[in-house]
Amino acid sequence: MTPAELKRLQKAPTEEQEARWLFTWSQTQRWRGEPLCNYLIAIPNGAYLGKDPKTRAITMGILKATGVQPGVYDYIVPVPTIIQGIIWPGLWLELKRTKGGTVSEEQKAFGKRMGLLGWRCQVARGWVEASKAIQTYLAGVP
């Protein structure tokens, strides 16, 4: 094995890869008789905006004018549950790579705002941690 091949194998998956794996997993799971993927909703805030700064600025201006906000988490599971006597209207989930990737100030502020409104908010490193967070939430486990 060459050093380049070894380095590629040791590199952490991208957030997009983790997101694909999470959604694929959700397609194999059931919740109350339905596919879990019906309740795992992606928020395309980190969508591709364009290849050059001018195009990105124009696209972001259009998106902001329609209500897109920086910091919104990657996923929402809009399923109410009761955990230790507290009613949670749903779960906001921010997905990060298993290595690298930081929670932005906007994401921290969003999580705090939603938490104050009674939503469960969680940051997960990788699809496995995200899948466990979803399972735990839906099972009503703290």
C-alpha positions as CSV (number, residue, x, y, z in Angstrom):
1,M,0.0,0.0,0.0
2,T,1.4,3.4,-1.0
3,P,1.6,6.3,1.5
4,A,-1.1,8.2,-0.4
5,E,-3.5,5.2,-0.2
6,L,-2.8,4.8,3.5
7,K,-3.5,8.5,4.1
8,R,-6.7,8.3,2.1
9,L,-7.9,5.4,4.2
10,Q,-7.1,7.2,7.5
11,K,-9.0,10.4,6.5
12,A,-12.3,10.9,8.2
13,P,-15.4,10.8,5.9
14,T,-16.8,14.1,4.8
15,E,-20.0,15.5,6.4
16,E,-21.8,14.7,3.1
17,Q,-20.8,11.1,3.3
18,E,-21.9,10.9,6.9
19,A,-25.2,12.5,5.9
20,R,-25.8,9.9,3.1
21,W,-25.0,7.1,5.4
22,L,-27.4,8.5,8.1
23,F,-30.2,8.8,5.5
24,T,-29.5,5.3,4.1
25,W,-29.7,3.9,7.7
26,S,-33.0,5.8,8.3
27,Q,-34.5,4.0,5.2
28,T,-33.8,0.7,6.9
29,Q,-35.4,1.6,10.2
30,R,-39.1,1.7,11.2
31,W,-40.9,3.9,13.6
32,R,-44.5,3.1,14.5
33,G,-44.7,1.0,11.4
34,E,-43.4,3.5,8.9
35,P,-40.0,4.1,7.5
36,L,-38.0,6.4,9.8
37,C,-36.8,8.4,6.8
38,N,-40.3,9.8,6.6
39,Y,-39.5,11.7,9.8
40,L,-35.8,12.6,9.3
41,I,-36.0,15.9,7.4
42,A,-32.8,17.5,6.0
43,I,-32.4,21.2,6.1
44,P,-30.2,22.2,3.1
45,N,-28.6,25.2,4.8
46,G,-25.1,24.1,3.7
47,A,-26.1,23.7,0.1
48,Y,-23.8,24.4,-2.8
49,L,-24.0,28.1,-3.5
50,G,-21.8,28.5,-6.6
51,K,-18.2,28.2,-7.7
52,D,-17.1,31.8,-7.4
53,P,-17.6,34.5,-4.7
54,K,-20.0,36.6,-6.8
55,T,-22.3,33.7,-7.6
56,R,-22.2,32.6,-3.9
57,A,-23.1,36.1,-2.7
58,I,-26.0,36.4,-5.2
59,T,-27.4,32.9,-4.3
60,M,-27.0,33.6,-0.6
61,G,-28.9,36.9,-1.0
62,I,-31.7,35.2,-2.7
63,L,-31.9,32.4,-0.1
64,K,-31.8,34.9,2.8
65,A,-34.6,36.9,1.2
66,T,-36.7,33.7,1.3
67,G,-35.9,33.0,5.0
68,V,-32.8,30.8,5.0
69,Q,-30.9,31.5,8.2
70,P,-27.3,30.7,9.0
71,G,-26.8,28.2,11.8
72,V,-30.0,26.1,11.4
73,Y,-29.2,22.5,12.2
74,D,-28.9,19.9,9.5
75,Y,-31.9,17.8,10.4
76,I,-35.2,18.0,12.2
77,V,-37.2,15.0,13.5
78,P,-40.6,16.7,14.1
79,V,-41.9,14.0,16.4
80,P,-43.1,14.9,19.9
81,T,-42.0,12.7,22.7
82,I,-42.0,12.7,26.5
83,I,-38.7,12.3,28.3
84,Q,-38.7,12.3,32.1
85,G,-42.1,14.1,32.2
86,I,-41.0,16.8,29.8
87,I,-42.8,17.1,26.4
88,W,-40.3,17.7,23.6
89,P,-41.9,18.8,20.3
90,G,-39.1,17.3,18.2
91,L,-35.3,16.9,17.8
92,W,-33.0,19.3,15.9
93,L,-29.8,17.4,14.9
94,E,-26.5,19.0,13.8
95,L,-24.3,16.4,12.0
96,K,-20.5,16.9,12.0
97,R,-17.6,14.7,10.8
98,T,-16.2,12.2,13.2
99,K,-12.9,14.1,13.1
100,G,-12.8,17.9,12.4
101,G,-15.7,20.1,11.9
102,T,-16.7,22.7,14.5
103,V,-20.0,24.0,15.7
104,S,-20.3,27.6,14.5
105,E,-21.4,30.5,16.7
106,E,-24.5,30.7,14.6
107,Q,-25.2,27.0,15.2
108,K,-24.6,27.5,18.9
109,A,-27.1,30.4,19.0
110,F,-29.7,28.4,17.0
111,G,-29.4,25.5,19.4
112,K,-29.9,27.8,22.3
113,R,-32.9,29.5,20.7
114,M,-34.6,26.2,19.9
115,G,-33.8,24.8,23.4
116,L,-35.5,27.8,25.0
117,L,-38.6,27.0,22.9
118,G,-38.6,23.5,24.3
119,W,-36.9,21.6,21.4
120,R,-34.3,18.9,22.0
121,C,-31.1,19.9,20.2
122,Q,-28.1,17.7,19.7
123,V,-24.8,17.8,17.9
124,A,-23.6,14.4,16.6
125,R,-20.1,13.4,15.3
126,G,-20.8,11.0,12.5
127,W,-23.8,9.1,11.3
128,V,-23.5,6.4,14.0
129,E,-23.7,8.9,16.8
130,A,-26.6,10.6,15.0
131,S,-28.5,7.4,14.6
132,K,-28.1,6.6,18.3
133,A,-29.3,10.2,19.1
134,I,-32.4,9.6,17.0
135,Q,-33.1,6.2,18.4
136,T,-32.7,7.5,22.0
137,Y,-34.9,10.5,21.4
138,L,-37.7,8.4,19.8
139,A,-37.5,5.8,22.6
140,G,-38.0,8.6,25.2
141,V,-34.7,8.0,26.9
142,P,-32.8,11.0,28.5
